[in-house]
Amino acid sequence: MKKHIIAGMLLATGLAQAGNPVEKPPVVSRPAVSSAERSKPNIILILADDLGYGDLSCYDGVHFTPHLDRMAVEGLRFTDFHSTASVCSPTRASIMTGRYPHYDGLDTYISPVPGNTIGLDPENVTFPKLIKDVGYKTALFGKWHLGYGQKYNPLNFGFETFHGFLSGHVDYHSHYDRLGGFDWWHGREQKQ
């Protein structure tokens, strides 16, 4: 089972294909790291809803994104990526498990209505659980949208750190969702 999930994650995150080179930014000094740390690549997956291919400057887009451009130069830049769904919850479920979202019962957007008990099953093998098992540190910052309530907290899925919101639509300044609920978490605690 783990081999299938890892293969699915590699395909889902596009790690199998690098794109065209981008102009290199100036070299900066880096802290010293051990050879054991160097043997494992950093994995940073950014999932941004409604971000278009032509938005980032590393893809000749309209927005100046120097930090993302630097990551593209120093890591891999992907030119072909396909999502398993057109909305966020099923897409996020696929990235977490490496499976088609209907296998997890998440083939549509998870609505924030009070009492909603739909979410990704915490018993699933997930990408964060697998990489944590081989010594990686795991963290999630920002949007979760794979279920509401403590049962679906990202810490139950292999993340060691979580700072963000559980729902899919929060005002980033006030941290209230569209139904007026406060939704900003540090781990398992809501924080103002």
Helices and strands as residue ranges (DSSP letters): H 2-13, H 35-39, G 57-59, H 66-74, H 88-97, G 101-104, H 127-133, E 139-143, G 150-152, G 154-157, E 161-165, E 185-186, E 189-190
